[in-house]
Amino acid sequence: MFKNYIAGEWVEAEGTENINPSDTSDVVGVYSRATRENVLDAISAAKAAFASWSRSGPLQRHSVLRKAADEIMARKDELGSLLAREEGKTLPEAIGEVVRASQIFDFFAGESLRLSGEIIPSVRPGIGVEITREPVGVIGIITPWNFPIAIPAWKIAPAICYGNAIVFKPADLVPASSWAIVDILQRAGLPAGVLNLVMGKGSVVGQAILESPDVAAVTFTGSTQTGKHVAAASIEHNRRFQLEMGGKNPMVVLDDANLSIAVEAATNSAFFSTGQRCTASSRLIVTEGIHDRFVEAMTQRLSSLVVDNALKPGTHIGPVVDESQLQQDLDYIEVGQKEGARLHFGGRRLERETNGFYLEPALFTEASNDMRIAREEIFGPVAAVIRVKDYEEALAVSNDTPYGLSAGIATQSLKFATHFKQNAEAGMVMVNLPTAGVDFHVPFGGRKRSSYGPREQGRYAAEFFTTVKTSYSLA
Ligand code: NAD
């Protein structure tokens, strides 16, 4: 039984099985589900630990983050295999995500040695002004299932770097990777109470975090619906909050695009990681002149993809994460057909040697941007091609969405690429690249319904994980 970690102790609670979506007979482990009392204990422990941790020196924080980065990297194959088993992304994708987690800890280890402020002359003679950054307090971290190690890493590492204490609630479906990083961090020398792990259900564990007046800030990644709830509960406590939510990301393909670059970018954006990325593209907006060639080339590329057990060498697309997500994907495939889009490729449930949640990648053509499959986040390997006349229409369709996380364009025209970068209503823009796939040292986040609050990652993370103080003194 894998236990919760509260006030520096491993604490047992009733457990639940973590099941491998590639092979439902494989139980990854039994993980404790925290009770409301466990969460309250975790919050008290974090509050107590914050008093000294917030005053800890940069060297202590650097040492913990550095050691964690090193251990994660040294164990990348083992942790990658654990991640692939619990979430279902392919082993190379999972190992890549573990490497990313290590790089994030490494980056914030460096940042902890670069904490700085400003000294500014006052407008009043004889007075000095100092601007400093201080830790915020107890931070609630609530994460989704689709990046079981990278998203916890990009919230936990800056929280530690800037001197905060943490109550961390991973997604109920994927506790193993989170348990592993908490275990690594406590062995790396993090004092008791600074990082508390409370696994379990959103309605119990997440809710208890949101209801506590002692939680000074909540950083959340997940669905737009839960995000709205986090926002409302946080406003009640005048608490700082940050939300990273859904996407319906466009990938524009113009007549002058390099066809193979466009097809690779679209295939990666829409179908890799089983389409279960907030930055996945599910709207392929294609101009008339290249439309038929693009659809033909996509069909060939999709026919070459192997959908199978995430751990099997040669698998390109692993299973969907669980039965209910698979059902949601199949429902949307039916909705798309009823709305009049043409299911051009795939979309069937597949049987494999091991019993899992396998879905053939689905490509719709003849879709329009007002259909539900083009407006609502499906979160699976399902994409729709929307035919448009020219760049102007492509840009308008691309921006016609409630979401604004990532937007891509495939073109060889500097004029259109530049115009798109300036006019796409998204937090991240990709030219001749997949909509997913970002660096760890630069800001990450979106606009409109996709995000709320400051950006995550890179130096911009300081905006959320610190609070600014302005001090005046008479010289
Ligand atoms: P979800 O909203 O169902 O759950 C996210 C987290 O919130 C989980 O830990 C869950 O247990 C918790 N939660 C649920 N109800 C809660 C409540 N009442 N109070 C507090 N916490 C609660 O999302 P999911 O299904 O795990 O993840 C998929 C979603 O995440 C997709 O919409 C995807 O786009 C989004 N996502 C966004 C980003 C981004 O950076 N924008 C990145 C990854 C995933």
Boltz pocket constraint, residues with backbone or C-beta under 6 A from the ligand:
constraints:
  - pocket:
      binder: B
      contacts: [[A, 142], [A, 143], [A, 144], [A, 145], [A, 146], [A, 147], [A, 169], [A, 170], [A, 171], [A, 172], [A, 200], [A, 201], [A, 202], [A, 203], [A, 205], [A, 206], [A, 207], [A, 210], [A, 221], [A, 222], [A, 223], [A, 224], [A, 225], [A, 226], [A, 227], [A, 229], [A, 244], [A, 245], [A, 246], [A, 247], [A, 277], [A, 278], [A, 377], [A, 379], [A, 405], [A, 450]]
      max_distance: 6.0
